[in-house]
Amino acid sequence: MMFIPGGEFLMGTDDPGIPQDGEAPQRPVYVDSFYMDVLEVTNQQFQSFIKATGYVTEAEKFGDSFVFEGILSESVKSQITQAVAAAPWWLPVKGANWNHPEGQDSNITDRLDHPVVHVSWADAVAFCSWANKRLPTEAEWEYACRGGLRDRLYPWGNKLNPKGRHYANLWQGDFPVHNSGEDGYVKTSPVMSFPANLFGLHDMVGNVWEWTSDWWTVHHTTDHQQNPTGPPSGKDKVKKGGSYMCHKSYCYRYRCAARSQNTPDSSASNLGFRCVSQEKQ
């Protein structure tokens, strides 16, 4: 874990990339100091949690989870009869879960250092609790993402690829048809594949979406806030950071101010998390 010194920052943006997501308005927020996982929780870490507790994830209980069509084998695709109407590249795959990311014919043997996926909000909370940690608030997450930089799009600055270098695992090419993999990856990447931000945190944008503890709202006060925790209740939870599937043409959400939401029982092949704590674990 990395110590994140408390301080004030400007949360959100007055120049939203996706206005309907409630990225605006920019507002002053203070957060106390905390510790944050340097890396997204990996398959190996999650496997240790499962072995220690016998925990069964929600995707395992439901019997399926959503997987991006482009990473499925032909044999798995041939068995699927439905898709998500608004996003037909998402397919419900029987047997897809953290241990079998693309269904029963896949495993994590060679991906132990990749972020765990197919983890619901409740699954993430269970892991954090086991590790004596918790999920970050949206404010903590965004403060950490910015790494002390003010008014910047990304954890490293305003240019997506400074000096032609890739700083995050994102989609290159034509979404959703072709991912050229110019950054070296067309699916998840090992958790230290790209440079850390100024707080020493890796993959704060790209690779996999990360759950936060906040309930979703698109209405924010411009009043100065201290350690905000979001609405007291809601239907969806906030996720931050974007994923390897994000491309500016469709999902321009790999910015620190960007945000999205899912129901707490949702799981997918691009959704993971990291934990925070008030004390170093």
Disulfide bonds with the S-S distance in Angstrom:
Cys145-Cys256 2.35
